[in-house]
Amino acid sequence: MAFTFPELIITTLSRQLKDGERVFTGVASPVQMMATLLAKATHAPNLLYFTILGTINPQPHRLPYSTGDPHLFDRCSNAITFPEIFDLANRGRMDVAFLGGTQIDKFGSLNMSIIGKDPSRPKVRLPGGAGGPLMIRSFKRVISWRSRHSQRCLVEQLPFTTSPGWVPHMKGQRRGGPDVVVTDLCVFKFNKQTRQVYLDSLHPEVRFETVKAKTGFGFDVPKQPKITPEPSEDELLILRKVIDPEKIRNRLIKPPEV
């Protein structure tokens, strides 16, 4: 079946999730919500999905327009308080968190605080990290999604580190950290030895030269970069007819500028 770019991104994010994992999506994350619902409806039926409201495994009758929509209480299996999600993470009971970053470096550290060299006089003040600094260390895996791949977003050095990724020589124990970064051009994963990103796959029709030119740091590349797998027919049918029949995905995800 023919597929659209938003459908490629959602299925790519969905496939990063594994059956049986406990997955959390935060505020302002409808794309990640669609990916999690798709994973649970296809290859990961035993996945436990925790929302920002504390609901577990919601089955909304329609895709909520907000990640804080009361429809997320529809047919949910249970509900807990938001602080309890942090308690579970600190006890090693949470597997995956989706975390966004206005800027990301090659170690997976995120900036959601300020843009500018002087923290006391920032050029741009961002919303902040909320629970991100704790989650990036206490969840076993962190997945990030960037809607636009550019040197302004993927930078060599962050002006401010909101959520520390695999920071070299950082002291203190951590349970997990950055695992995957999906952009509109490619999929990055992290080398377990160097803790730096490497190119895992290029999205269809994207050239390596484009990714290299639009990335603000160097990264390792396999001899033969993979092509991001296309959505399956089952994934497309479930996404279109069950999860997002209103095509909200098309308003949230735009094709890359290549």
C-alpha positions as CSV (number, residue, x, y, z in Angstrom):
1,M,0.0,0.0,0.0
2,A,1.1,3.5,-0.7
3,F,2.0,5.5,2.5
4,T,2.4,9.1,3.4
5,F,5.4,10.7,5.3
6,P,3.5,11.1,8.6
7,E,2.6,7.4,8.4
8,L,6.2,6.5,8.0
9,I,7.3,8.5,11.0
10,I,4.6,7.1,13.3
11,T,5.3,3.5,12.3
12,T,9.0,4.1,12.7
13,L,8.5,5.5,16.3
14,S,6.1,2.6,17.0
15,R,8.6,0.0,16.0
16,Q,11.1,1.3,18.6
17,L,8.8,-0.1,21.3
18,K,8.9,-3.7,22.5
19,D,6.2,-6.0,23.8
20,G,5.9,-5.9,27.6
21,E,7.5,-2.5,28.1
22,R,6.1,0.2,30.3
23,V,6.0,3.3,28.1
24,F,5.3,6.9,29.1
25,T,4.3,9.8,26.9
26,G,4.3,13.4,28.3
27,V,2.5,16.6,27.5
28,A,2.3,17.9,23.9
29,S,3.1,14.5,22.4
30,P,0.3,13.5,20.2
31,V,2.7,11.9,17.6
32,Q,4.2,9.7,20.3
33,M,0.7,8.9,21.5
34,M,-0.3,7.6,18.1
35,A,3.0,5.6,17.9
36,T,2.3,4.0,21.3
37,L,-1.3,3.1,20.5
38,L,-0.2,1.6,17.2
39,A,2.5,-0.5,18.8
40,K,0.0,-1.9,21.3
41,A,-2.5,-2.6,18.5
42,T,0.1,-4.5,16.4
43,H,3.4,-6.0,17.6
44,A,3.3,-5.1,21.3
45,P,0.0,-6.2,22.8
46,N,1.4,-6.6,26.3
47,L,2.8,-3.0,26.4
48,L,1.7,-0.9,29.3
49,Y,1.0,2.7,28.2
50,F,1.1,5.4,30.8
51,T,-0.2,8.9,29.9
52,I,0.6,12.3,31.4
53,L,-2.7,12.1,33.2
54,G,-1.7,8.9,34.9
55,T,-4.1,6.7,33.0
56,I,-2.9,3.2,32.0
57,N,-3.8,1.6,28.6
58,P,-6.4,4.1,27.6
59,Q,-8.7,3.2,24.7
60,P,-10.2,6.5,23.6
61,H,-13.1,6.4,21.1
62,R,-11.3,9.0,19.1
63,L,-7.7,10.4,19.1
64,P,-7.6,13.2,21.7
65,Y,-6.8,16.6,20.5
66,S,-4.7,17.1,23.6
67,T,-2.4,14.8,25.6
68,G,-4.4,16.0,28.7
69,D,-7.8,15.3,27.2
70,P,-10.3,13.6,29.6
71,H,-11.0,11.1,26.8
72,L,-7.8,9.4,27.9
73,F,-9.8,8.0,30.8
74,D,-12.0,6.1,28.3
75,R,-11.8,2.4,29.0
76,C,-8.4,2.7,30.7
77,S,-7.4,-0.3,32.7
78,N,-6.3,1.8,35.7
79,A,-5.1,5.2,36.8
80,I,-2.4,6.5,39.1
81,T,-1.1,9.9,40.1
82,F,1.7,11.6,38.2
83,P,4.1,11.5,41.1
84,E,3.7,7.7,41.2
85,I,5.1,7.5,37.7
86,F,8.3,9.1,39.0
87,D,8.3,6.7,41.9
88,L,8.0,3.7,39.6
89,A,10.9,5.1,37.4
90,N,13.1,5.5,40.5
91,R,12.4,1.9,41.4
92,G,13.4,0.6,38.0
93,R,9.8,-0.2,36.9
94,M,9.5,2.1,33.9
95,D,11.1,1.2,30.6
96,V,10.6,3.9,27.9
97,A,10.0,7.7,28.0
98,F,9.4,9.8,25.0
99,L,11.3,13.1,25.6
100,G,11.5,16.1,23.2
101,G,14.3,18.6,22.9
102,T,14.5,22.0,21.1
103,Q,18.2,21.1,20.7
104,I,19.9,17.7,20.9
105,D,23.6,17.0,21.0
106,K,25.6,13.9,19.9
107,F,25.3,12.4,23.4
108,G,21.5,12.7,23.5
109,S,21.5,15.6,25.9
110,L,18.4,17.9,25.5
111,N,18.0,21.6,25.8
112,M,14.5,22.8,26.6
113,S,15.5,25.9,28.6
114,I,17.2,28.7,26.8
115,I,18.9,29.7,23.5
116,G,21.8,32.1,23.8
117,K,25.3,32.2,25.4
118,D,24.3,34.2,28.5
119,P,21.8,32.3,30.7
120,S,20.9,35.6,32.4
121,R,20.0,37.2,29.1
122,P,18.7,34.5,26.8
123,K,17.8,35.2,23.2
124,V,14.9,32.7,23.6
125,R,13.4,31.4,26.8
126,L,12.0,27.9,26.3
127,P,9.4,26.1,28.5
128,G,11.9,24.1,30.5
129,G,12.4,20.4,31.1
130,A,9.7,19.6,33.7
131,G,10.3,15.9,34.6
132,G,12.8,15.4,31.8
133,P,16.0,15.7,33.8
134,L,14.9,12.8,36.1
135,M,13.3,10.7,33.4
136,I,16.4,10.7,31.1
137,R,18.3,9.1,33.9
138,S,15.8,6.8,35.6
139,F,13.9,5.3,32.6
140,K,15.7,2.5,30.9
141,R,15.4,4.0,27.4
142,V,14.6,7.4,26.1
143,I,13.3,8.1,22.6
144,S,13.3,11.5,21.1
145,W,11.5,12.8,18.0
146,R,12.5,16.0,16.1
147,S,10.1,17.3,13.4
148,R,12.9,19.3,11.7
149,H,16.4,18.0,11.2
150,S,18.8,21.0,11.1
151,Q,22.0,22.4,12.4
152,R,20.1,24.7,14.7
153,C,18.4,21.7,16.4
154,L,21.2,19.0,16.2
155,V,24.1,20.9,17.7
156,E,27.7,20.2,18.7
157,Q,27.4,21.9,22.0
158,L,24.2,22.9,23.9
159,P,24.0,26.5,25.3
160,F,22.2,24.9,28.2
161,T,21.7,21.3,29.2
162,T,18.2,20.7,30.5
163,S,18.3,16.9,30.5
164,P,21.7,15.3,30.5
165,G,22.3,12.4,28.1
166,W,25.4,10.2,28.0
167,V,27.6,13.1,29.3
168,P,31.2,12.1,29.2
169,H,32.8,11.5,32.6
170,M,29.5,12.3,34.4
171,K,29.6,11.0,37.9
172,G,26.7,9.2,39.6
173,Q,24.7,6.1,38.7
174,R,22.0,6.1,36.1
175,R,19.6,3.4,35.1
176,G,19.4,4.3,31.4
177,G,19.4,7.1,29.0
178,P,19.0,8.1,25.3
179,D,18.4,5.2,23.0
180,V,16.9,6.5,19.7
181,V,16.5,9.9,18.0
182,V,14.1,9.9,15.1
183,T,14.0,13.0,12.8
184,D,12.3,13.8,9.6
185,L,15.4,12.6,7.7
186,C,16.7,9.6,9.5
187,V,17.0,7.4,12.6
188,F,20.0,7.8,15.0
189,K,20.9,5.3,17.6
190,F,23.7,5.3,20.3
191,N,27.0,3.4,20.3
192,K,27.2,1.5,23.6
193,Q,30.9,2.1,23.9
194,T,31.3,5.7,22.8
195,R,27.8,6.7,23.8
196,Q,27.6,8.9,20.7
197,V,24.9,8.8,18.0
198,Y,25.4,6.8,14.8
199,L,23.3,6.7,11.7
200,D,21.0,3.7,11.8
201,S,18.8,4.4,8.8
202,L,17.9,7.0,6.2
203,H,14.2,7.6,5.4
204,P,13.2,6.7,1.9
205,E,14.5,9.1,-0.8
206,V,16.7,10.9,1.7
207,R,20.4,11.2,0.7
208,F,23.2,10.8,3.2
209,E,24.7,14.1,2.0
210,T,21.6,15.9,3.1
211,V,21.7,14.4,6.6
212,K,25.4,15.2,7.0
213,A,24.9,18.8,5.8
214,K,22.0,19.4,8.2
215,T,23.6,17.9,11.3
216,G,25.7,20.2,13.5
217,F,28.0,17.4,14.8
218,G,29.9,14.5,13.3
219,F,28.5,10.9,13.6
220,D,29.5,7.4,12.7
221,V,28.1,5.8,9.5
222,P,27.9,2.1,8.6
223,K,29.3,1.1,5.3
224,Q,25.8,0.5,3.9
225,P,23.3,2.7,5.7
226,K,19.9,1.1,6.0
227,I,16.7,2.5,4.6
228,T,14.0,3.0,7.2
229,P,11.4,0.2,6.6
230,E,8.1,1.1,5.1
231,P,4.9,0.7,7.0
232,S,3.1,-2.6,6.6
233,E,-0.4,-2.9,5.3
234,D,-1.7,-3.9,8.8
235,E,0.0,-0.8,10.4
236,L,-1.5,1.5,7.8
237,L,-5.0,0.1,8.1
238,I,-5.0,0.3,11.9
239,L,-3.5,3.8,11.9
240,R,-6.0,5.1,9.3
241,K,-9.2,3.4,10.4
242,V,-8.8,2.9,14.2
243,I,-6.3,5.3,15.7
244,D,-6.4,8.4,13.5
245,P,-9.3,8.4,11.0
246,E,-9.5,12.2,11.2
247,K,-5.9,12.4,9.8
248,I,-4.6,14.6,12.7
249,R,-1.2,13.2,11.8
250,N,-1.1,15.3,8.6
251,R,-1.4,18.5,10.6
252,L,1.4,17.5,13.0
253,I,4.1,16.0,10.7
254,K,5.3,17.7,7.5
255,P,7.5,16.2,4.8
256,P,11.2,17.0,5.1
257,E,12.8,19.9,3.3
258,V,15.3,18.2,1.2
